[in-house]
Amino acid sequence: MPNSKELIVHLEDEPGTLENCCRVLSNLAINILAFQGYGCEGQSVIRMVVDRLVEAKQAFAAANIHCTENEVLETALPHYPGELSRAASLLGKAGVNISYAYCGTDSRSGMPVVIFGVSDIAKAAPLLDEIANEGTRAA
């Protein structure tokens, strides 16, 4: 399972700010592979995984859009009922907290993936790899 970097973008929670943020990327043909957005105290917080991280950060800086980056785990869970529950259970039993999760698309295969923000990437990665590999063998 690849570790990925996500961008965390803080925008004013008002009309047009998300469009502007996305246009900055689309003008450079930077693809958003995973996306999560929510409002919090007058701000919109956007988490995204893009196909060209360095260029996206440079484009945001040039557009005066503040962003930070964070390491996350990207995994393809088998597409069966209960697989997200099983992943959460394995992580919980290992003492790994899931701070957040969202969905996206693998840049190589186009298959759906789950992006996990966790408290301990080194501990979580092999557990999620195990589940992803089981799904690959079952397919």
C-alpha positions in Angstrom: 0.0 0.0 0.0 1.5 3.3 -0.9 1.9 6.1 1.6 0.5 9.2 0.0 0.7 12.9 0.8 -2.4 14.9 1.0 -2.8 18.6 0.8 -4.8 20.4 3.5 -6.2 23.6 2.2 -8.0 26.2 4.4 -10.4 28.5 2.6 -13.0 31.0 3.6 -16.4 29.4 3.9 -18.0 31.5 1.2 -19.3 31.1 -2.4 -16.7 30.6 -5.1 -13.7 29.7 -2.9 -13.8 26.0 -3.7 -14.2 26.7 -7.4 -11.2 29.0 -7.3 -9.1 26.4 -5.5 -10.0 23.7 -8.0 -9.5 26.0 -11.0 -5.9 26.7 -9.9 -5.3 22.9 -10.2 -7.3 22.3 -13.4 -5.5 25.2 -15.2 -2.3 23.1 -14.8 -4.0 19.8 -15.6 -3.4 18.6 -12.0 -5.8 15.8 -11.2 -7.6 15.5 -7.9 -7.5 11.8 -7.0 -9.3 12.0 -3.6 -11.2 14.8 -2.0 -12.9 15.6 1.3 -14.3 19.0 2.3 -16.1 20.3 5.4 -16.9 23.6 7.1 -15.5 24.5 10.5 -16.0 27.8 12.3 -16.3 30.0 9.1 -13.5 28.1 7.3 -13.7 25.3 4.7 -11.1 22.6 5.2 -10.3 20.7 2.1 -8.2 17.5 2.1 -7.1 16.2 -1.2 -4.7 13.8 -2.9 -3.4 15.0 -6.2 -1.4 13.5 -9.0 1.4 16.1 -8.9 1.9 17.3 -5.3 4.9 19.6 -5.8 3.3 21.5 -8.7 0.0 21.8 -6.8 1.8 23.3 -3.8 3.5 25.8 -6.0 0.3 26.7 -7.8 -1.5 27.3 -4.5 1.4 29.4 -3.2 1.3 31.5 -6.4 -2.5 31.9 -5.9 -2.1 32.9 -2.2 -4.0 29.8 -1.2 -2.5 28.4 2.1 -2.0 24.6 2.2 0.0 22.1 4.2 0.8 18.5 3.5 0.3 15.4 5.6 1.2 11.8 5.2 -1.7 9.4 4.8 -2.3 5.8 3.8 -4.0 4.9 0.6 -5.5 1.4 0.4 -7.9 -0.6 -1.8 -10.3 -2.5 0.4 -12.1 -5.5 -1.0 -15.6 -4.4 -2.2 -17.6 -6.6 0.2 -19.9 -5.7 3.1 -18.0 -5.4 6.3 -14.5 -4.7 4.9 -14.3 -1.1 6.3 -15.5 -2.5 9.6 -12.8 -5.1 9.5 -10.1 -2.6 8.7 -11.3 -0.3 11.5 -11.3 -3.2 13.9 -7.8 -4.3 13.0 -6.5 -0.8 13.5 -8.3 -0.3 16.7 -7.1 -3.6 18.2 -3.5 -2.5 17.3 -4.0 0.8 19.1 -4.0 2.9 15.9 -6.5 5.7 15.9 -8.3 6.6 12.6 -8.6 10.4 12.7 -10.4 10.5 9.4 -11.0 8.7 6.1 -12.2 9.5 2.7 -12.4 7.9 -0.8 -10.7 8.5 -4.0 -9.2 6.8 -7.1 -5.9 5.1 -7.5 -3.9 7.0 -10.1 -2.5 3.9 -11.7 -5.4 1.5 -11.9 -8.4 3.9 -11.7 -9.8 1.6 -8.9 -11.4 3.1 -5.8 -9.3 3.6 -2.7 -9.7 4.7 0.9 -7.4 7.4 2.3 -6.8 7.0 6.0 -5.4 9.6 8.3 -4.1 7.5 11.2 -2.1 8.0 14.4 0.7 5.5 13.5 1.3 5.0 9.8 4.1 2.4 10.4 1.8 0.2 12.5 -1.3 0.7 10.3 0.3 0.1 6.9 1.0 -3.7 7.2 -2.5 -4.3 8.6 -4.2 -2.5 5.7 -1.8 -4.2 3.3 -3.0 -7.6 4.6 -6.6 -6.7 3.9 -5.9 -5.3 0.5 -3.8 -8.3 -0.5 -6.6 -10.7 0.6 -9.0 -8.7 -1.7 -6.5 -9.1 -4.6 -6.3 -12.8 -4.1 -10.1 -13.2 -3.9 -10.6 -11.3 -7.2 
